[in-house]
Amino acid sequence: MKKAVCYIRVSTEEQARGGVSLAAQEEKLIACCKLNDLEPVAMIREEGVSGAKSLAVRPGGAELLQLVAKKQAYHVVALKLDRLFRDAADALNQTKAWDKGGVALHLVDMGGQALNTASAMGRFFLNVMAGFAELERNLIAERTEMAMAHKKAHLEAYSPTPYGFNREGDTLTGNPQELKAVAQIREWRSVGWSLGKIARELTKRCVPTKRGGAWYPGTVKYILDNNLYCGAA
C-alpha cells in the first residue's frame, strides 16, 4: 500500500523559458517519497509534452494510469497540479476516481506546502486549489485575447505574420497582392461559395499562400473569421 508512482513533466515552452527541470522535479519527488515512507515503483518522465493534453493521451500519463489501474501503486506523486492535469474538471474527476480506489495524490509544492489527498483536509484543499488554478488559466487567456485584439486594431506585428500583410519591424503593413486575394475570398463567400470551392479555385489560379503550396478550407476559414481584415481589404 506504500508503493508510489512518480510523475514529472515539462513542456517545450517551459524548457525554453527555464522552468523547473525534470531533474529538479525528480529530486523533490524522491525527497517527498522518503519523507512519507513511500516506495517509488516508477519515475515517469514526460519531456516536451503540453499540459493541455489530458493525462490519458500522454504516453507517460497512460503508463501512470495503467500502473494505478493494475494496483501496482496506491500513491501518485507530482510536483504541482498542473504537471498532471489540464484543468480543474480534469483534476477533480480523476482524483475522485482515485479516491474511490484508495489511491492518494501527493503534490509536493502547492504554494510552498505539500498536499496529500489521503486525508479529508487534503481533498478539501485540492478542490480549492484546482478552482484557483482554473481561474488563473482563464484570466491569462482573457489577457492574451485582449492583447491580441489591441495588436490587430493597431496593426502591430504578431507571430506568425498574417496573410495580407508584411512585417516591418513591429508594424504590419498591407500586402496589396495578398489583400486583393482576401477581397476575392470574401466576394466568393458572399455569393455562397463553400470553403472547399474557394480553396480549390485559389489553388487552380496559382494564388500564392503565405508559405507556398496549396490552399485549404481551414486557411480560407481563418481569413474569413479573422477581424484583422475588417476594413483592410
C-alpha contacts under 8 A as a table, 3 or more apart, distances in Angstrom:
res1	aa1	res2	aa2	distance
1	M	73	A	7.20
1	M	74	Y	5.74
2	K	37	D	7.19
2	K	38	L	5.02
2	K	39	E	5.99
2	K	73	A	7.55
2	K	74	Y	6.60
2	K	75	H	6.98
3	K	38	L	5.84
3	K	39	E	4.71
3	K	40	P	5.89
3	K	41	V	6.26
3	K	72	Q	7.17
3	K	73	A	4.83
3	K	74	Y	5.87
3	K	75	H	6.34
4	A	33	C	7.91
4	A	38	L	6.11
4	A	39	E	5.67
4	A	40	P	4.63
4	A	41	V	5.83
4	A	42	A	7.33
4	A	73	A	4.94
4	A	74	Y	5.94
4	A	75	H	4.41
4	A	76	V	5.66
4	A	77	V	6.93
5	V	40	P	5.57
5	V	41	V	5.68
5	V	42	A	5.00
5	V	43	M	6.25
5	V	44	I	7.50
5	V	64	L	6.93
5	V	67	L	7.77
5	V	73	A	6.09
5	V	74	Y	7.99
5	V	75	H	6.32
5	V	76	V	5.12
5	V	77	V	6.25
6	C	29	L	6.82
6	C	40	P	6.66
6	C	42	A	6.09
6	C	43	M	4.75
6	C	44	I	6.03
6	C	76	V	5.93
6	C	77	V	4.67
6	C	78	A	6.03
7	Y	43	M	5.96
7	Y	44	I	4.81
7	Y	45	R	6.23
7	Y	46	E	7.91
7	Y	64	L	7.64
7	Y	76	V	7.46
7	Y	77	V	6.22
7	Y	78	A	5.24
7	Y	83	R	7.89
7	Y	84	L	7.66
8	I	22	L	6.23
8	I	25	Q	6.24
8	I	26	E	6.71
8	I	43	M	7.57
8	I	44	I	6.22
8	I	45	R	5.09
8	I	46	E	6.22
8	I	78	A	6.27
8	I	79	L	7.14
8	I	83	R	6.76
9	R	22	L	6.51
9	R	45	R	5.94
9	R	46	E	4.54
9	R	47	E	5.78
9	R	48	G	7.76
9	R	49	V	7.03
9	R	83	R	5.85
9	R	84	L	7.98
10	V	14	E	6.17
10	V	15	Q	6.65
10	V	19	G	7.80
10	V	20	V	7.60
10	V	21	S	6.92
10	V	22	L	6.74
10	V	46	E	6.50
10	V	47	E	5.25
10	V	48	G	5.78
10	V	49	V	6.39
10	V	50	S	7.53
10	V	83	R	7.69
11	S	14	E	5.21
11	S	15	Q	6.35
11	S	47	E	6.19
11	S	48	G	4.11
11	S	49	V	4.75
11	S	50	S	5.04
11	S	51	G	7.21
12	T	15	Q	5.13
12	T	16	A	6.33
12	T	47	E	7.39
12	T	48	G	4.35
12	T	49	V	6.89
12	T	50	S	7.55
13	E	16	A	5.12
13	E	17	R	6.48
13	E	48	G	7.87
14	E	17	R	5.27
14	E	18	G	6.05
14	E	19	G	4.98
14	E	20	V	7.80
15	Q	18	G	5.16
15	Q	19	G	5.76
15	Q	20	V	7.99
15	Q	21	S	7.27
15	Q	48	G	7.87
16	A	19	G	7.74
18	G	21	S	7.61
20	V	24	A	6.27
20	V	25	Q	6.67
21	S	24	A	5.20
21	S	25	Q	6.26
22	L	25	Q	5.10
22	L	26	E	6.04
22	L	45	R	7.30
22	L	47	E	7.77
23	A	26	E	5.09
23	A	27	E	6.24
24	A	27	E	5.20
24	A	28	K	6.45
25	Q	28	K	5.23
25	Q	29	L	6.22
25	Q	79	L	6.34
26	E	29	L	5.11
26	E	30	I	6.13
26	E	43	M	7.81
27	E	30	I	5.32
27	E	31	A	6.31
28	K	31	A	5.15
28	K	32	C	6.24
28	K	79	L	7.41
28	K	108	V	7.19
29	L	32	C	4.96
29	L	33	C	6.26
29	L	77	V	6.63
29	L	78	A	6.62
29	L	79	L	6.82
29	L	108	V	6.87
30	I	33	C	5.11
30	I	34	K	6.33
30	I	40	P	7.90
31	A	34	K	5.17
31	A	35	L	6.18
32	C	35	L	5.08
32	C	36	N	6.22
32	C	108	V	6.70
33	C	36	N	5.22
33	C	37	D	5.79
33	C	38	L	4.60
33	C	39	E	6.65
33	C	40	P	7.08
33	C	77	V	7.98
34	K	37	D	5.03
34	K	38	L	6.13
34	K	39	E	7.87
35	L	38	L	7.74
40	P	43	M	7.09
41	V	72	Q	7.90
41	V	73	A	7.24
44	I	60	G	5.95
44	I	63	E	7.95
44	I	64	L	7.35
45	R	60	G	6.65
46	E	49	V	6.03
46	E	59	P	7.86
46	E	60	G	6.01
49	V	53	K	7.95
49	V	58	R	7.45
50	S	53	K	5.98
51	G	54	S	7.22
51	G	82	D	6.82
51	G	83	R	6.71
51	G	84	L	7.27
51	G	85	F	6.63
51	G	86	R	5.34
52	A	85	F	7.96
52	A	86	R	5.01
53	K	57	V	6.59
53	K	58	R	6.77
53	K	86	R	6.40
54	S	57	V	5.74
54	S	58	R	6.83
54	S	85	F	6.46
54	S	86	R	5.99
54	S	90	D	7.59
55	L	58	R	5.49
55	L	61	G	4.61
55	L	62	A	6.50
55	L	84	L	6.44
55	L	85	F	6.42
55	L	86	R	7.94
56	A	59	P	7.69
56	A	61	G	5.47
56	A	62	A	4.72
56	A	65	L	7.18
57	V	61	G	6.86
57	V	62	A	6.34
58	R	61	G	4.86
58	R	62	A	5.93
59	P	62	A	5.31
59	P	63	E	6.42
60	G	63	E	5.00
60	G	64	L	6.23
61	G	64	L	5.04
61	G	65	L	6.28
61	G	84	L	7.84
62	A	65	L	5.17
62	A	66	Q	6.16
63	E	66	Q	5.10
63	E	67	L	6.26
64	L	67	L	5.24
64	L	68	V	6.39
65	L	68	V	5.19
65	L	69	A	6.02
66	Q	69	A	4.97
66	Q	70	K	6.07
67	L	70	K	5.27
67	L	71	K	6.33
67	L	72	Q	5.32
67	L	73	A	6.25
68	V	71	K	4.95
68	V	72	Q	5.87
68	V	73	A	5.28
68	V	74	Y	6.55
68	V	103	V	7.76
69	A	72	Q	7.63
70	K	73	A	7.94
71	K	74	Y	6.60
73	A	76	V	7.55
73	A	103	V	7.82
74	Y	102	G	6.72
74	Y	103	V	4.53
74	Y	104	A	6.40
75	H	103	V	5.42
75	H	104	A	4.83
75	H	105	L	5.86
75	H	106	H	7.18
76	V	103	V	7.37
76	V	104	A	6.30
76	V	105	L	4.84
76	V	106	H	6.01
77	V	105	L	6.05
77	V	106	H	4.69
77	V	107	L	6.06
77	V	108	V	7.45
78	A	81	L	7.46
78	A	83	R	6.78
78	A	84	L	7.23
78	A	105	L	7.96
78	A	106	H	6.37
78	A	107	L	5.20
78	A	108	V	6.37
79	L	83	R	6.69
79	L	107	L	5.33
79	L	108	V	4.81
79	L	109	D	5.62
80	K	83	R	5.50
80	K	84	L	7.48
80	K	107	L	5.38
80	K	108	V	6.47
80	K	109	D	5.73
80	K	110	M	6.24
81	L	84	L	5.79
81	L	85	F	6.24
81	L	91	A	7.59
81	L	107	L	6.81
81	L	110	M	7.91
81	L	130	A	7.46
82	D	85	F	5.21
82	D	86	R	6.39
82	D	87	D	7.68
84	L	91	A	7.84
85	F	88	A	7.57
85	F	90	D	6.01
85	F	91	A	5.42
86	R	90	D	6.39
86	R	91	A	7.47
87	D	90	D	5.36
87	D	91	A	6.31
87	D	130	A	7.54
87	D	133	A	7.53
87	D	134	E	5.92
88	A	91	A	5.07
88	A	92	L	6.09
88	A	130	A	4.80
88	A	131	G	5.95
88	A	133	A	6.95
88	A	134	E	5.52
89	A	92	L	5.24
89	A	93	N	6.00
90	D	93	N	5.39
90	D	94	Q	6.17
91	A	94	Q	5.42
91	A	95	T	6.06
91	A	130	A	7.01
92	L	95	T	5.27
92	L	96	K	5.94
92	L	127	N	6.94
92	L	130	A	7.48
93	N	96	K	5.24
93	N	97	A	6.42
94	Q	97	A	5.17
94	Q	98	W	6.25
95	T	98	W	4.88
95	T	99	D	5.94
95	T	105	L	7.28
96	K	99	D	5.03
96	K	100	K	6.42
97	A	100	K	5.27
97	A	101	G	6.52
98	W	101	G	5.03
98	W	102	G	6.21
98	W	103	V	4.80
98	W	104	A	6.82
99	D	102	G	5.06
99	D	103	V	5.37
99	D	104	A	6.44
99	D	117	T	7.82
99	D	118	A	7.76
100	K	103	V	7.45
103	V	118	A	7.66
104	A	116	N	6.71
104	A	117	T	5.31
104	A	118	A	4.98
105	L	115	L	7.85
105	L	116	N	5.73
105	L	117	T	5.33
105	L	118	A	7.17
106	H	114	A	7.28
106	H	115	L	5.62
106	H	116	N	4.58
106	H	117	T	6.69
107	L	110	M	6.63
107	L	114	A	5.68
107	L	115	L	5.04
107	L	116	N	6.56
108	V	113	Q	7.04
108	V	114	A	4.63
108	V	115	L	6.55
109	D	112	G	5.29
109	D	113	Q	5.50
109	D	114	A	5.38
109	D	115	L	7.70
110	M	113	Q	5.04
110	M	114	A	5.82
110	M	115	L	6.81
115	L	122	G	5.78
115	L	125	F	7.76
115	L	126	L	7.56
116	N	119	S	6.58
116	N	122	G	5.11
116	N	123	R	7.44
117	T	120	A	6.92
117	T	121	M	7.56
117	T	122	G	4.44
117	T	123	R	4.68
117	T	126	L	7.35
118	A	122	G	6.70
118	A	123	R	7.35
119	S	122	G	5.08
119	S	123	R	6.41
120	A	123	R	5.19
120	A	124	F	6.25
121	M	124	F	5.04
121	M	125	F	6.27
122	G	125	F	5.26
122	G	126	L	6.18
123	R	126	L	5.01
123	R	127	N	6.44
124	F	127	N	5.30
124	F	128	V	6.54
125	F	128	V	4.97
125	F	129	M	5.99
126	L	129	M	5.12
126	L	130	A	5.91
127	N	130	A	5.23
127	N	131	G	6.32
128	V	131	G	5.25
128	V	132	F	6.43
129	M	132	F	5.07
129	M	133	A	6.07
130	A	133	A	5.07
130	A	134	E	6.22
131	G	134	E	5.16
131	G	135	L	6.25
132	F	135	L	4.97
132	F	136	E	6.17
133	A	136	E	5.15
133	A	137	R	6.33
134	E	137	R	5.21
134	E	138	N	6.26
135	L	138	N	5.16
135	L	139	L	6.16
136	E	139	L	5.13
136	E	140	I	6.20
137	R	140	I	5.15
137	R	141	A	6.22
138	N	141	A	5.02
138	N	142	E	6.22
139	L	142	E	5.06
139	L	143	R	6.22
140	I	143	R	5.15
140	I	144	T	6.12
141	A	144	T	5.10
141	A	145	E	6.15
142	E	145	E	5.10
142	E	146	M	6.19
143	R	146	M	5.10
143	R	147	A	6.11
144	T	147	A	5.11
144	T	148	M	6.15
145	E	148	M	5.16
145	E	149	A	6.17
146	M	149	A	5.09
146	M	150	H	6.22
147	A	150	H	5.11
147	A	151	K	6.29
148	M	151	K	5.10
148	M	152	K	6.21
148	M	158	Y	7.98
149	A	152	K	5.16
149	A	153	A	6.11
150	H	153	A	5.16
150	H	154	H	6.27
151	K	154	H	5.30
151	K	155	L	5.75
151	K	156	E	4.63
151	K	157	A	6.88
151	K	158	Y	7.29
152	K	155	L	4.94
152	K	156	E	6.18
152	K	227	N	7.98
152	K	228	L	5.52
153	A	156	E	7.78
153	A	228	L	7.11
155	L	171	T	6.08
155	L	172	L	5.19
155	L	173	T	7.49
156	E	170	D	5.86
156	E	171	T	4.63
156	E	172	L	5.67
157	A	161	T	6.94
157	A	167	R	6.36
157	A	169	G	7.66
157	A	170	D	4.95
157	A	171	T	4.90
157	A	172	L	5.28
158	Y	161	T	6.22
158	Y	170	D	7.99
159	S	162	P	7.75
161	T	165	F	6.88
161	T	166	N	6.78
161	T	167	R	6.50
161	T	172	L	7.99
162	P	165	F	5.96
162	P	166	N	7.86
162	P	210	K	7.93
163	Y	178	E	6.62
163	Y	179	L	7.90
163	Y	209	T	7.63
163	Y	210	K	5.89
163	Y	223	I	7.71
164	G	174	G	6.07
164	G	175	N	5.15
164	G	176	P	7.26
164	G	177	Q	7.59
164	G	178	E	4.45
164	G	179	L	4.67
164	G	182	V	7.04
165	F	172	L	5.92
165	F	173	T	5.40
165	F	174	G	4.46
165	F	175	N	4.73
165	F	178	E	7.34
165	F	179	L	7.62
166	N	172	L	5.65
166	N	173	T	5.28
166	N	174	G	6.22
166	N	175	N	5.97
167	R	170	D	6.96
167	R	171	T	5.88
167	R	172	L	4.80
167	R	173	T	6.33
168	E	171	T	5.30
168	E	172	L	6.20
168	E	173	T	6.97
174	G	179	L	7.09
174	G	232	A	7.74
175	N	178	E	5.46
175	N	179	L	5.98
176	P	179	L	5.12
176	P	180	K	6.09
177	Q	180	K	5.21
177	Q	181	A	6.62
178	E	181	A	5.04
178	E	182	V	6.34
179	L	182	V	4.82
179	L	183	A	6.23
179	L	232	A	7.42
179	L	233	A	5.23
180	K	183	A	5.13
180	K	184	Q	6.32
180	K	233	A	6.69
181	A	184	Q	4.98
181	A	185	I	6.17
181	A	207	V	7.64
182	V	185	I	5.07
182	V	186	R	6.33
182	V	223	I	7.26
182	V	229	Y	8.00
182	V	233	A	6.33
183	A	186	R	5.19
183	A	187	E	6.22
183	A	233	A	5.41
184	Q	187	E	5.00
184	Q	188	W	6.20
185	I	188	W	5.27
185	I	189	R	6.16
185	I	198	I	6.79
185	I	220	V	7.49
185	I	224	L	7.82
186	R	189	R	5.08
186	R	190	S	6.07
186	R	224	L	6.91
187	E	190	S	5.12
187	E	191	V	6.67
188	W	191	V	5.46
188	W	192	G	6.69
188	W	193	W	5.51
188	W	198	I	6.98
189	R	192	G	5.14
189	R	193	W	4.92
189	R	194	S	6.82
189	R	195	L	7.65
189	R	198	I	7.71
190	S	193	W	7.34
193	W	197	K	6.22
193	W	198	I	6.46
194	S	197	K	5.19
194	S	198	I	6.30
195	L	198	I	5.22
195	L	199	A	6.19
195	L	217	P	4.85
195	L	218	G	7.74
195	L	220	V	6.27
195	L	221	K	6.74
196	G	199	A	5.10
196	G	200	R	6.16
196	G	216	Y	6.97
196	G	217	P	4.96
197	K	200	R	5.14
197	K	201	E	6.12
198	I	201	E	5.16
198	I	202	L	6.19
198	I	217	P	7.55
198	I	220	V	7.41
199	A	202	L	5.24
199	A	203	T	6.23
199	A	214	A	7.97
199	A	215	W	4.96
199	A	216	Y	5.26
199	A	217	P	5.63
199	A	220	V	6.57
200	R	203	T	5.14
200	R	204	K	5.98
200	R	215	W	6.84
200	R	216	Y	7.64
201	E	204	K	4.91
201	E	205	R	6.13
202	L	205	R	5.18
202	L	206	C	6.24
202	L	207	V	5.36
202	L	215	W	6.60
203	T	206	C	4.97
203	T	207	V	6.05
203	T	208	P	7.89
203	T	214	A	5.44
203	T	215	W	5.65
204	K	207	V	7.75
208	P	211	R	7.91
208	P	212	G	5.78
208	P	213	G	7.20
208	P	214	A	7.99
209	T	212	G	4.86
209	T	213	G	6.47
209	T	214	A	7.16
209	T	215	W	6.81
215	W	219	T	6.66
215	W	220	V	7.53
216	Y	219	T	5.31
216	Y	220	V	6.55
217	P	220	V	5.12
217	P	221	K	6.15
218	G	221	K	5.03
218	G	222	Y	6.19
219	T	222	Y	5.14
219	T	223	I	6.50
220	V	223	I	5.27
220	V	224	L	6.32
221	K	224	L	5.04
221	K	225	D	5.99
222	Y	225	D	5.21
222	Y	226	N	5.91
223	I	226	N	5.31
223	I	229	Y	7.54
224	L	227	N	7.95
226	N	229	Y	6.34
227	N	230	C	5.33
228	L	232	A	7.49
229	Y	232	A	4.95
229	Y	233	A	6.12
230	C	233	A	7.02
